[in-house]
């Protein structure tokens, strides 16, 4: 587990690539991306919202490589619904409708999660 400062999960991957390049390691970009794709499972993005609070705003998983591109899928995201009278942001964490790549592994680990957790709330 580590922390990286980025604007979104894709930008976080790009910054990892740049750090490898700055280290002076002479590796082709495709090899760097392949190493990142095999080493990173999830990206949990936290952001400071306009009201000053910090929230998880995205859970994105790395699913592998497609050609020279790291493939990712966002599984959950924070949806802003409005503002409370005191200026605090009202929102909820919601599924995107994409089933996690790790669903079967969760079962093997003893977590029998219902398929409904991946269904977006209306």
C-alpha positions in Angstrom: 0.0 0.0 0.0 1.2 3.5 -0.8 0.0 7.0 -1.4 0.4 9.1 -4.6 -0.9 12.5 -5.3 -3.0 12.7 -8.5 -6.2 14.1 -9.9 -7.7 10.7 -10.8 -6.8 7.0 -10.9 -5.5 7.2 -14.5 -3.3 10.2 -13.6 -1.9 8.2 -10.6 -0.7 5.5 -13.0 0.9 8.1 -15.2 2.7 9.5 -12.2 4.0 6.1 -11.3 5.4 5.7 -14.8 7.1 9.1 -14.5 8.7 8.1 -11.2 10.2 5.0 -12.8 11.5 7.2 -15.6 13.0 9.6 -13.2 14.8 6.8 -11.4 16.9 6.3 -14.5 15.9 2.7 -15.0 16.2 2.0 -18.7 13.0 0.0 -19.4 10.6 0.3 -22.3 7.3 2.0 -21.4 5.4 -1.2 -22.1 7.5 -3.1 -19.6 7.0 -0.4 -17.0 3.2 -0.5 -17.5 3.2 -4.3 -17.4 5.0 -4.2 -14.0 2.6 -1.6 -12.7 -0.5 -3.6 -13.9 0.7 -6.8 -12.3 1.7 -5.1 -9.0 -1.2 -2.7 -8.4 -4.7 -4.2 -7.7 -6.8 -1.3 -6.6 -6.7 2.5 -6.6 -8.7 4.2 -3.8 -9.0 7.9 -4.6 -9.6 10.4 -1.8 -10.3 14.0 -2.4 -10.9 17.1 -0.4 -14.4 18.4 -1.3 -15.5 22.0 -1.4 -16.7 22.0 2.2 -13.3 20.9 3.4 -14.2 17.3 4.1 -12.2 14.5 2.7 -14.0 11.6 1.1 -13.3 8.5 -0.8 -14.5 9.4 -4.3 -13.5 6.4 -6.4 -12.5 2.7 -6.1 -11.0 1.6 -9.4 -9.4 -1.8 -10.0 -6.6 -2.6 -12.4 -7.6 -5.5 -14.6 -4.5 -6.0 -16.7 -3.1 -4.7 -20.0 -4.8 -4.2 -23.4 -1.9 -3.7 -25.9 0.3 -1.0 -24.3 -2.5 0.4 -22.1 -3.2 -0.4 -18.5 -6.9 -1.4 -18.3 -8.9 -0.1 -15.4 -12.5 -0.2 -14.3 -14.2 2.0 -11.7 -16.3 -0.2 -9.4 -17.6 2.4 -6.9 -17.7 6.3 -7.0 -18.9 9.0 -4.7 -22.0 10.9 -6.1 -22.6 14.4 -4.9 -26.3 14.9 -4.3 -26.4 18.5 -3.0 -25.6 20.8 -0.1 -27.0 20.8 3.4 -28.1 24.0 5.0 -24.8 24.3 6.9 -22.8 24.0 3.6 -21.8 20.4 4.0 -21.8 18.3 0.9 -24.5 15.6 0.8 -23.6 12.5 -1.2 -23.3 8.8 -1.3 -20.9 6.1 -2.4 -22.6 4.2 -5.3 -21.8 1.2 -7.5 -21.0 1.9 -11.2 -22.7 -1.3 -12.4 -19.3 -3.0 -13.1 -18.8 -6.3 -11.3 -15.5 -6.5 -9.5 -12.8 -8.5 -11.1 -12.1 -10.0 -7.7 -15.6 -11.2 -6.9 -14.7 -14.9 -7.1 -11.6 -14.3 -4.9 -13.8 -12.7 -2.3 -15.8 -15.9 -2.1 -12.6 -18.0 -1.8 -11.6 -15.7 1.1 -14.9 -16.3 2.8 -16.7 -13.1 1.9 -19.9 -14.1 0.2 -20.9 -10.6 -1.1 -24.3 -10.3 -2.8 -24.3 -9.4 -6.5 -26.6 -6.5 -5.6 -23.6 -4.5 -4.2 -22.5 -3.9 -7.8 -25.9 -2.5 -8.9 -26.2 1.3 -9.0 -28.8 2.9 -6.7 -31.3 5.0 -8.5 
